[in-house]
Each structure stands twice: as structure tokens, then as C-alpha cells.
Amino acid sequence: MDALLNLFENFNADSINQLDQYYSEDCYFRDPFNEVHNRDQLRELFKDMLKLKDLSFEVHEKIQQGDKAFINWDFRFSILGKPQCIHGGSLLHFAADGKVQRHVDYWDAAEGVYEKLPGFGILVRLVKKLF
């Protein structure tokens, strides 16, 4: 588990080559914008993520029990020169060989992305206030 978290906290192009060590071939990954069903698709998703500027993960807590773990983290990056931060968590399920079989990220897409879009963000914030 610590090696996997280290992979993310030091995420770079070389990390993509190390996914075979940490994720099952038939792994499942989902977040508010993506869903993939195997390691090759996950590799492509993570390659796309590397296009972000100033990319970093900071893990704050981890809880592991049996074949499951939950971690909470901050994902930082820049868009158009503006620093961004998404706070979220990941629920991981491990296969018998210790590799990640299922990885689901939980974070608020409205706060993390939609509210920051020019024009559209005003509408999202207004709708949130109404609820």
C-alpha cells in the first residue's frame, strides 16, 4: 500500500510504466468523469492526466482493512496558469495477489471543476445555493 501511495505522490511519466506492479490487468477505475475496465485503458487515462501542468497528489490519510483501503488526498494542478486543487478520496479493493482490482475516486465535480468554468460556474454556484 505504501509503495502505491508513493507512486501517486511522485506521479510522473515513469509511473505509467509501473502500473503493472500495482494494478490487475482487468482492473476497474471510476471517477466523476471517467470509467475504465482494464489496465491498458487506465494507462491511457493516466497518460492524459500528465498533460496537466504542475500535477501533484498529496495523501493525507489512509485506512486499510483486509482487502480494502480508503485514502483521502488533494490533487493539485494548473489550468491557464491558475492553480487548482481537488480534495477527494479513493476506495481501493485489492485482489488476492495484492494488486488493485477496483479503484473508485470520490470528489465533488461541481466544486472541483464546474464552478471554475467561466460563465457556467456562476450558474452552478447559484443552483447550489438554491439547494
Phi and psi in radians as a Rosetta constraint file:
Dihedral C 1 N 2 CA 2 C 2 CIRCULARHARMONIC -1.092 0.35
Dihedral N 2 CA 2 C 2 N 3 CIRCULARHARMONIC -0.652 0.35
Dihedral C 2 N 3 CA 3 C 3 CIRCULARHARMONIC -1.143 0.35
Dihedral N 3 CA 3 C 3 N 4 CIRCULARHARMONIC -0.676 0.35
Dihedral C 3 N 4 CA 4 C 4 CIRCULARHARMONIC -1.130 0.35
Dihedral N 4 CA 4 C 4 N 5 CIRCULARHARMONIC -0.782 0.35
Dihedral C 4 N 5 CA 5 C 5 CIRCULARHARMONIC -1.127 0.35
Dihedral N 5 CA 5 C 5 N 6 CIRCULARHARMONIC -0.656 0.35
Dihedral C 5 N 6 CA 6 C 6 CIRCULARHARMONIC -1.085 0.35
Dihedral N 6 CA 6 C 6 N 7 CIRCULARHARMONIC -0.666 0.35
Dihedral C 6 N 7 CA 7 C 7 CIRCULARHARMONIC -0.998 0.35
Dihedral N 7 CA 7 C 7 N 8 CIRCULARHARMONIC -0.791 0.35
Dihedral C 7 N 8 CA 8 C 8 CIRCULARHARMONIC -1.279 0.35
Dihedral N 8 CA 8 C 8 N 9 CIRCULARHARMONIC -0.690 0.35
Dihedral C 8 N 9 CA 9 C 9 CIRCULARHARMONIC -1.196 0.35
Dihedral N 9 CA 9 C 9 N 10 CIRCULARHARMONIC -0.311 0.35
Dihedral C 9 N 10 CA 10 C 10 CIRCULARHARMONIC -2.113 0.35
Dihedral N 10 CA 10 C 10 N 11 CIRCULARHARMONIC 0.629 0.35
Dihedral C 10 N 11 CA 11 C 11 CIRCULARHARMONIC -1.098 0.35
Dihedral N 11 CA 11 C 11 N 12 CIRCULARHARMONIC 2.237 0.35
Dihedral C 11 N 12 CA 12 C 12 CIRCULARHARMONIC -2.733 0.35
Dihedral N 12 CA 12 C 12 N 13 CIRCULARHARMONIC -3.027 0.35
Dihedral C 12 N 13 CA 13 C 13 CIRCULARHARMONIC -1.032 0.35
Dihedral N 13 CA 13 C 13 N 14 CIRCULARHARMONIC -0.594 0.35
Dihedral C 13 N 14 CA 14 C 14 CIRCULARHARMONIC -1.187 0.35
Dihedral N 14 CA 14 C 14 N 15 CIRCULARHARMONIC -0.470 0.35
Dihedral C 14 N 15 CA 15 C 15 CIRCULARHARMONIC -1.047 0.35
Dihedral N 15 CA 15 C 15 N 16 CIRCULARHARMONIC -0.616 0.35
Dihedral C 15 N 16 CA 16 C 16 CIRCULARHARMONIC -1.034 0.35
Dihedral N 16 CA 16 C 16 N 17 CIRCULARHARMONIC -0.683 0.35
Dihedral C 16 N 17 CA 17 C 17 CIRCULARHARMONIC -1.237 0.35
Dihedral N 17 CA 17 C 17 N 18 CIRCULARHARMONIC -0.281 0.35
Dihedral C 17 N 18 CA 18 C 18 CIRCULARHARMONIC -1.669 0.35
Dihedral N 18 CA 18 C 18 N 19 CIRCULARHARMONIC -0.026 0.35
Dihedral C 18 N 19 CA 19 C 19 CIRCULARHARMONIC -1.035 0.35
Dihedral N 19 CA 19 C 19 N 20 CIRCULARHARMONIC -0.548 0.35
Dihedral C 19 N 20 CA 20 C 20 CIRCULARHARMONIC -1.032 0.35
Dihedral N 20 CA 20 C 20 N 21 CIRCULARHARMONIC -0.498 0.35
Dihedral C 20 N 21 CA 21 C 21 CIRCULARHARMONIC -1.309 0.35
Dihedral N 21 CA 21 C 21 N 22 CIRCULARHARMONIC -0.401 0.35
Dihedral C 21 N 22 CA 22 C 22 CIRCULARHARMONIC -2.044 0.35
Dihedral N 22 CA 22 C 22 N 23 CIRCULARHARMONIC -0.397 0.35
Dihedral C 22 N 23 CA 23 C 23 CIRCULARHARMONIC -2.107 0.35
Dihedral N 23 CA 23 C 23 N 24 CIRCULARHARMONIC 2.397 0.35
Dihedral C 23 N 24 CA 24 C 24 CIRCULARHARMONIC -1.117 0.35
Dihedral N 24 CA 24 C 24 N 25 CIRCULARHARMONIC 2.682 0.35
Dihedral C 24 N 25 CA 25 C 25 CIRCULARHARMONIC -1.043 0.35
Dihedral N 25 CA 25 C 25 N 26 CIRCULARHARMONIC -0.631 0.35
Dihedral C 25 N 26 CA 26 C 26 CIRCULARHARMONIC -1.774 0.35
Dihedral N 26 CA 26 C 26 N 27 CIRCULARHARMONIC 0.565 0.35
Dihedral C 26 N 27 CA 27 C 27 CIRCULARHARMONIC -1.121 0.35
Dihedral N 27 CA 27 C 27 N 28 CIRCULARHARMONIC 2.777 0.35
Dihedral C 27 N 28 CA 28 C 28 CIRCULARHARMONIC -2.110 0.35
Dihedral N 28 CA 28 C 28 N 29 CIRCULARHARMONIC 2.381 0.35
Dihedral C 28 N 29 CA 29 C 29 CIRCULARHARMONIC -2.379 0.35
Dihedral N 29 CA 29 C 29 N 30 CIRCULARHARMONIC 2.415 0.35
Dihedral C 29 N 30 CA 30 C 30 CIRCULARHARMONIC -2.545 0.35
Dihedral N 30 CA 30 C 30 N 31 CIRCULARHARMONIC 2.469 0.35
Dihedral C 30 N 31 CA 31 C 31 CIRCULARHARMONIC -2.443 0.35
Dihedral N 31 CA 31 C 31 N 32 CIRCULARHARMONIC -3.111 0.35
Dihedral C 31 N 32 CA 32 C 32 CIRCULARHARMONIC -1.033 0.35
Dihedral N 32 CA 32 C 32 N 33 CIRCULARHARMONIC -0.309 0.35
Dihedral C 32 N 33 CA 33 C 33 CIRCULARHARMONIC -2.062 0.35
Dihedral N 33 CA 33 C 33 N 34 CIRCULARHARMONIC -0.202 0.35
Dihedral C 33 N 34 CA 34 C 34 CIRCULARHARMONIC -2.395 0.35
Dihedral N 34 CA 34 C 34 N 35 CIRCULARHARMONIC 2.666 0.35
Dihedral C 34 N 35 CA 35 C 35 CIRCULARHARMONIC -2.590 0.35
Dihedral N 35 CA 35 C 35 N 36 CIRCULARHARMONIC 2.141 0.35
Dihedral C 35 N 36 CA 36 C 36 CIRCULARHARMONIC -2.272 0.35
Dihedral N 36 CA 36 C 36 N 37 CIRCULARHARMONIC 2.728 0.35
Dihedral C 36 N 37 CA 37 C 37 CIRCULARHARMONIC -2.145 0.35
Dihedral N 37 CA 37 C 37 N 38 CIRCULARHARMONIC 0.200 0.35
Dihedral C 37 N 38 CA 38 C 38 CIRCULARHARMONIC -2.858 0.35
Dihedral N 38 CA 38 C 38 N 39 CIRCULARHARMONIC 2.959 0.35
Dihedral C 38 N 39 CA 39 C 39 CIRCULARHARMONIC -1.145 0.35
Dihedral N 39 CA 39 C 39 N 40 CIRCULARHARMONIC -0.610 0.35
Dihedral C 39 N 40 CA 40 C 40 CIRCULARHARMONIC -1.118 0.35
Dihedral N 40 CA 40 C 40 N 41 CIRCULARHARMONIC -0.725 0.35
Dihedral C 40 N 41 CA 41 C 41 CIRCULARHARMONIC -1.165 0.35
Dihedral N 41 CA 41 C 41 N 42 CIRCULARHARMONIC -0.674 0.35
Dihedral C 41 N 42 CA 42 C 42 CIRCULARHARMONIC -1.105 0.35
Dihedral N 42 CA 42 C 42 N 43 CIRCULARHARMONIC -0.713 0.35
Dihedral C 42 N 43 CA 43 C 43 CIRCULARHARMONIC -1.036 0.35
Dihedral N 43 CA 43 C 43 N 44 CIRCULARHARMONIC -0.776 0.35
Dihedral C 43 N 44 CA 44 C 44 CIRCULARHARMONIC -1.141 0.35
Dihedral N 44 CA 44 C 44 N 45 CIRCULARHARMONIC -0.691 0.35
Dihedral C 44 N 45 CA 45 C 45 CIRCULARHARMONIC -1.085 0.35
Dihedral N 45 CA 45 C 45 N 46 CIRCULARHARMONIC -0.796 0.35
Dihedral C 45 N 46 CA 46 C 46 CIRCULARHARMONIC -1.186 0.35
Dihedral N 46 CA 46 C 46 N 47 CIRCULARHARMONIC -0.578 0.35
Dihedral C 46 N 47 CA 47 C 47 CIRCULARHARMONIC -1.080 0.35
Dihedral N 47 CA 47 C 47 N 48 CIRCULARHARMONIC -0.730 0.35
Dihedral C 47 N 48 CA 48 C 48 CIRCULARHARMONIC -1.105 0.35
Dihedral N 48 CA 48 C 48 N 49 CIRCULARHARMONIC -0.635 0.35
Dihedral C 48 N 49 CA 49 C 49 CIRCULARHARMONIC -1.096 0.35
Dihedral N 49 CA 49 C 49 N 50 CIRCULARHARMONIC -0.545 0.35
Dihedral C 49 N 50 CA 50 C 50 CIRCULARHARMONIC -1.174 0.35
Dihedral N 50 CA 50 C 50 N 51 CIRCULARHARMONIC -0.188 0.35
Dihedral C 50 N 51 CA 51 C 51 CIRCULARHARMONIC -1.264 0.35
Dihedral N 51 CA 51 C 51 N 52 CIRCULARHARMONIC -0.303 0.35
Dihedral C 51 N 52 CA 52 C 52 CIRCULARHARMONIC -1.242 0.35
Dihedral N 52 CA 52 C 52 N 53 CIRCULARHARMONIC 2.552 0.35
Dihedral C 52 N 53 CA 53 C 53 CIRCULARHARMONIC -1.501 0.35
Dihedral N 53 CA 53 C 53 N 54 CIRCULARHARMONIC 2.591 0.35
Dihedral C 53 N 54 CA 54 C 54 CIRCULARHARMONIC 0.960 0.35
Dihedral N 54 CA 54 C 54 N 55 CIRCULARHARMONIC 0.657 0.35
Dihedral C 54 N 55 CA 55 C 55 CIRCULARHARMONIC -1.196 0.35
Dihedral N 55 CA 55 C 55 N 56 CIRCULARHARMONIC 2.288 0.35
Dihedral C 55 N 56 CA 56 C 56 CIRCULARHARMONIC -2.762 0.35
Dihedral N 56 CA 56 C 56 N 57 CIRCULARHARMONIC 2.645 0.35
Dihedral C 56 N 57 CA 57 C 57 CIRCULARHARMONIC -2.071 0.35
Dihedral N 57 CA 57 C 57 N 58 CIRCULARHARMONIC 2.452 0.35
Dihedral C 57 N 58 CA 58 C 58 CIRCULARHARMONIC -2.230 0.35
Dihedral N 58 CA 58 C 58 N 59 CIRCULARHARMONIC 2.021 0.35
Dihedral C 58 N 59 CA 59 C 59 CIRCULARHARMONIC -1.492 0.35
Dihedral N 59 CA 59 C 59 N 60 CIRCULARHARMONIC 2.272 0.35
Dihedral C 59 N 60 CA 60 C 60 CIRCULARHARMONIC -1.754 0.35
Dihedral N 60 CA 60 C 60 N 61 CIRCULARHARMONIC -0.758 0.35
Dihedral C 60 N 61 CA 61 C 61 CIRCULARHARMONIC -2.518 0.35
Dihedral N 61 CA 61 C 61 N 62 CIRCULARHARMONIC 2.694 0.35
Dihedral C 61 N 62 CA 62 C 62 CIRCULARHARMONIC -2.462 0.35
Dihedral N 62 CA 62 C 62 N 63 CIRCULARHARMONIC 2.437 0.35
Dihedral C 62 N 63 CA 63 C 63 CIRCULARHARMONIC -2.274 0.35
Dihedral N 63 CA 63 C 63 N 64 CIRCULARHARMONIC 2.186 0.35
Dihedral C 63 N 64 CA 64 C 64 CIRCULARHARMONIC -2.230 0.35
Dihedral N 64 CA 64 C 64 N 65 CIRCULARHARMONIC 2.343 0.35
Dihedral C 64 N 65 CA 65 C 65 CIRCULARHARMONIC -2.514 0.35
Dihedral N 65 CA 65 C 65 N 66 CIRCULARHARMONIC 2.011 0.35
Dihedral C 65 N 66 CA 66 C 66 CIRCULARHARMONIC 1.070 0.35
Dihedral N 66 CA 66 C 66 N 67 CIRCULARHARMONIC -2.218 0.35
Dihedral C 66 N 67 CA 67 C 67 CIRCULARHARMONIC -1.635 0.35
Dihedral N 67 CA 67 C 67 N 68 CIRCULARHARMONIC 0.279 0.35
Dihedral C 67 N 68 CA 68 C 68 CIRCULARHARMONIC -2.208 0.35
Dihedral N 68 CA 68 C 68 N 69 CIRCULARHARMONIC 2.655 0.35
Dihedral C 68 N 69 CA 69 C 69 CIRCULARHARMONIC -2.576 0.35
Dihedral N 69 CA 69 C 69 N 70 CIRCULARHARMONIC 2.637 0.35
Dihedral C 69 N 70 CA 70 C 70 CIRCULARHARMONIC -2.247 0.35
Dihedral N 70 CA 70 C 70 N 71 CIRCULARHARMONIC 2.328 0.35
Dihedral C 70 N 71 CA 71 C 71 CIRCULARHARMONIC -2.216 0.35
Dihedral N 71 CA 71 C 71 N 72 CIRCULARHARMONIC 2.526 0.35
Dihedral C 71 N 72 CA 72 C 72 CIRCULARHARMONIC -1.993 0.35
Dihedral N 72 CA 72 C 72 N 73 CIRCULARHARMONIC 2.592 0.35
Dihedral C 72 N 73 CA 73 C 73 CIRCULARHARMONIC -2.676 0.35
Dihedral N 73 CA 73 C 73 N 74 CIRCULARHARMONIC 2.896 0.35
Dihedral C 73 N 74 CA 74 C 74 CIRCULARHARMONIC -2.036 0.35
Dihedral N 74 CA 74 C 74 N 75 CIRCULARHARMONIC 2.319 0.35
Dihedral C 74 N 75 CA 75 C 75 CIRCULARHARMONIC -1.930 0.35
Dihedral N 75 CA 75 C 75 N 76 CIRCULARHARMONIC 2.036 0.35
Dihedral C 75 N 76 CA 76 C 76 CIRCULARHARMONIC -1.981 0.35
Dihedral N 76 CA 76 C 76 N 77 CIRCULARHARMONIC 2.517 0.35
Dihedral C 76 N 77 CA 77 C 77 CIRCULARHARMONIC -2.888 0.35
Dihedral N 77 CA 77 C 77 N 78 CIRCULARHARMONIC 3.022 0.35
Dihedral C 77 N 78 CA 78 C 78 CIRCULARHARMONIC -2.149 0.35
Dihedral N 78 CA 78 C 78 N 79 CIRCULARHARMONIC 2.476 0.35
Dihedral C 78 N 79 CA 79 C 79 CIRCULARHARMONIC -2.251 0.35
Dihedral N 79 CA 79 C 79 N 80 CIRCULARHARMONIC 2.205 0.35
Dihedral C 79 N 80 CA 80 C 80 CIRCULARHARMONIC 0.921 0.35
Dihedral N 80 CA 80 C 80 N 81 CIRCULARHARMONIC 0.650 0.35
Dihedral C 80 N 81 CA 81 C 81 CIRCULARHARMONIC 1.379 0.35
Dihedral N 81 CA 81 C 81 N 82 CIRCULARHARMONIC 0.028 0.35
Dihedral C 81 N 82 CA 82 C 82 CIRCULARHARMONIC -1.796 0.35
Dihedral N 82 CA 82 C 82 N 83 CIRCULARHARMONIC 2.163 0.35
Dihedral C 82 N 83 CA 83 C 83 CIRCULARHARMONIC -1.138 0.35
Dihedral N 83 CA 83 C 83 N 84 CIRCULARHARMONIC 2.440 0.35
Dihedral C 83 N 84 CA 84 C 84 CIRCULARHARMONIC -2.232 0.35
Dihedral N 84 CA 84 C 84 N 85 CIRCULARHARMONIC 2.688 0.35
Dihedral C 84 N 85 CA 85 C 85 CIRCULARHARMONIC -2.520 0.35
Dihedral N 85 CA 85 C 85 N 86 CIRCULARHARMONIC 2.242 0.35
Dihedral C 85 N 86 CA 86 C 86 CIRCULARHARMONIC -2.007 0.35
Dihedral N 86 CA 86 C 86 N 87 CIRCULARHARMONIC 2.180 0.35
Dihedral C 86 N 87 CA 87 C 87 CIRCULARHARMONIC -1.702 0.35
Dihedral N 87 CA 87 C 87 N 88 CIRCULARHARMONIC 2.301 0.35
Dihedral C 87 N 88 CA 88 C 88 CIRCULARHARMONIC -2.757 0.35
Dihedral N 88 CA 88 C 88 N 89 CIRCULARHARMONIC -2.987 0.35
Dihedral C 88 N 89 CA 89 C 89 CIRCULARHARMONIC -2.506 0.35
Dihedral N 89 CA 89 C 89 N 90 CIRCULARHARMONIC 2.764 0.35
Dihedral C 89 N 90 CA 90 C 90 CIRCULARHARMONIC -2.256 0.35
Dihedral N 90 CA 90 C 90 N 91 CIRCULARHARMONIC 2.300 0.35
Dihedral C 90 N 91 CA 91 C 91 CIRCULARHARMONIC -1.785 0.35
Dihedral N 91 CA 91 C 91 N 92 CIRCULARHARMONIC 2.115 0.35
Dihedral C 91 N 92 CA 92 C 92 CIRCULARHARMONIC -1.992 0.35
Dihedral N 92 CA 92 C 92 N 93 CIRCULARHARMONIC 2.413 0.35
Dihedral C 92 N 93 CA 93 C 93 CIRCULARHARMONIC -2.077 0.35
Dihedral N 93 CA 93 C 93 N 94 CIRCULARHARMONIC 2.275 0.35
Dihedral C 93 N 94 CA 94 C 94 CIRCULARHARMONIC -1.801 0.35
Dihedral N 94 CA 94 C 94 N 95 CIRCULARHARMONIC 2.479 0.35
Dihedral C 94 N 95 CA 95 C 95 CIRCULARHARMONIC -1.356 0.35
Dihedral N 95 CA 95 C 95 N 96 CIRCULARHARMONIC 3.021 0.35
Dihedral C 95 N 96 CA 96 C 96 CIRCULARHARMONIC -1.024 0.35
Dihedral N 96 CA 96 C 96 N 97 CIRCULARHARMONIC -0.505 0.35
Dihedral C 96 N 97 CA 97 C 97 CIRCULARHARMONIC -1.459 0.35
Dihedral N 97 CA 97 C 97 N 98 CIRCULARHARMONIC 0.044 0.35
Dihedral C 97 N 98 CA 98 C 98 CIRCULARHARMONIC 1.564 0.35
Dihedral N 98 CA 98 C 98 N 99 CIRCULARHARMONIC -0.089 0.35
Dihedral C 98 N 99 CA 99 C 99 CIRCULARHARMONIC -1.458 0.35
Dihedral N 99 CA 99 C 99 N 100 CIRCULARHARMONIC 2.686 0.35
Dihedral C 99 N 100 CA 100 C 100 CIRCULARHARMONIC -1.208 0.35
Dihedral N 100 CA 100 C 100 N 101 CIRCULARHARMONIC 2.163 0.35
Dihedral C 100 N 101 CA 101 C 101 CIRCULARHARMONIC -1.702 0.35
Dihedral N 101 CA 101 C 101 N 102 CIRCULARHARMONIC -0.596 0.35
Dihedral C 101 N 102 CA 102 C 102 CIRCULARHARMONIC -2.491 0.35
Dihedral N 102 CA 102 C 102 N 103 CIRCULARHARMONIC 2.321 0.35
Dihedral C 102 N 103 CA 103 C 103 CIRCULARHARMONIC -2.404 0.35
Dihedral N 103 CA 103 C 103 N 104 CIRCULARHARMONIC 1.962 0.35
Dihedral C 103 N 104 CA 104 C 104 CIRCULARHARMONIC -2.103 0.35
Dihedral N 104 CA 104 C 104 N 105 CIRCULARHARMONIC 2.139 0.35
Dihedral C 104 N 105 CA 105 C 105 CIRCULARHARMONIC -1.659 0.35
Dihedral N 105 CA 105 C 105 N 106 CIRCULARHARMONIC 2.396 0.35
Dihedral C 105 N 106 CA 106 C 106 CIRCULARHARMONIC -2.093 0.35
Dihedral N 106 CA 106 C 106 N 107 CIRCULARHARMONIC 2.091 0.35
Dihedral C 106 N 107 CA 107 C 107 CIRCULARHARMONIC -2.775 0.35
Dihedral N 107 CA 107 C 107 N 108 CIRCULARHARMONIC 2.781 0.35
Dihedral C 107 N 108 CA 108 C 108 CIRCULARHARMONIC -1.471 0.35
Dihedral N 108 CA 108 C 108 N 109 CIRCULARHARMONIC 1.812 0.35
Dihedral C 108 N 109 CA 109 C 109 CIRCULARHARMONIC -1.141 0.35
Dihedral N 109 CA 109 C 109 N 110 CIRCULARHARMONIC -0.573 0.35
Dihedral C 109 N 110 CA 110 C 110 CIRCULARHARMONIC -1.110 0.35
Dihedral N 110 CA 110 C 110 N 111 CIRCULARHARMONIC -0.872 0.35
Dihedral C 110 N 111 CA 111 C 111 CIRCULARHARMONIC -1.255 0.35
Dihedral N 111 CA 111 C 111 N 112 CIRCULARHARMONIC -0.705 0.35
Dihedral C 111 N 112 CA 112 C 112 CIRCULARHARMONIC -1.298 0.35
Dihedral N 112 CA 112 C 112 N 113 CIRCULARHARMONIC -0.507 0.35
Dihedral C 112 N 113 CA 113 C 113 CIRCULARHARMONIC -2.343 0.35
Dihedral N 113 CA 113 C 113 N 114 CIRCULARHARMONIC -1.029 0.35
Dihedral C 113 N 114 CA 114 C 114 CIRCULARHARMONIC -1.033 0.35
Dihedral N 114 CA 114 C 114 N 115 CIRCULARHARMONIC -0.702 0.35
Dihedral C 114 N 115 CA 115 C 115 CIRCULARHARMONIC -1.143 0.35
Dihedral N 115 CA 115 C 115 N 116 CIRCULARHARMONIC -0.329 0.35
Dihedral C 115 N 116 CA 116 C 116 CIRCULARHARMONIC -1.634 0.35
Dihedral N 116 CA 116 C 116 N 117 CIRCULARHARMONIC -0.061 0.35
Dihedral C 116 N 117 CA 117 C 117 CIRCULARHARMONIC -1.383 0.35
Dihedral N 117 CA 117 C 117 N 118 CIRCULARHARMONIC 2.335 0.35
Dihedral C 117 N 118 CA 118 C 118 CIRCULARHARMONIC -1.001 0.35
Dihedral N 118 CA 118 C 118 N 119 CIRCULARHARMONIC 2.357 0.35
Dihedral C 118 N 119 CA 119 C 119 CIRCULARHARMONIC 1.379 0.35
Dihedral N 119 CA 119 C 119 N 120 CIRCULARHARMONIC -1.086 0.35
Dihedral C 119 N 120 CA 120 C 120 CIRCULARHARMONIC -1.119 0.35
Dihedral N 120 CA 120 C 120 N 121 CIRCULARHARMONIC -0.588 0.35
Dihedral C 120 N 121 CA 121 C 121 CIRCULARHARMONIC -1.057 0.35
Dihedral N 121 CA 121 C 121 N 122 CIRCULARHARMONIC -0.656 0.35
Dihedral C 121 N 122 CA 122 C 122 CIRCULARHARMONIC -1.066 0.35
Dihedral N 122 CA 122 C 122 N 123 CIRCULARHARMONIC -0.768 0.35
Dihedral C 122 N 123 CA 123 C 123 CIRCULARHARMONIC -1.111 0.35
Dihedral N 123 CA 123 C 123 N 124 CIRCULARHARMONIC -0.770 0.35
Dihedral C 123 N 124 CA 124 C 124 CIRCULARHARMONIC -1.094 0.35
Dihedral N 124 CA 124 C 124 N 125 CIRCULARHARMONIC -0.782 0.35
Dihedral C 124 N 125 CA 125 C 125 CIRCULARHARMONIC -1.104 0.35
Dihedral N 125 CA 125 C 125 N 126 CIRCULARHARMONIC -0.674 0.35
Dihedral C 125 N 126 CA 126 C 126 CIRCULARHARMONIC -1.116 0.35
Dihedral N 126 CA 126 C 126 N 127 CIRCULARHARMONIC -0.790 0.35
Dihedral C 126 N 127 CA 127 C 127 CIRCULARHARMONIC -1.084 0.35
Dihedral N 127 CA 127 C 127 N 128 CIRCULARHARMONIC -0.728 0.35
Dihedral C 127 N 128 CA 128 C 128 CIRCULARHARMONIC -1.079 0.35
Dihedral N 128 CA 128 C 128 N 129 CIRCULARHARMONIC -0.652 0.35
Dihedral C 128 N 129 CA 129 C 129 CIRCULARHARMONIC -1.167 0.35
Dihedral N 129 CA 129 C 129 N 130 CIRCULARHARMONIC -0.604 0.35
Dihedral C 129 N 130 CA 130 C 130 CIRCULARHARMONIC -1.178 0.35
Dihedral N 130 CA 130 C 130 N 131 CIRCULARHARMONIC -0.487 0.35
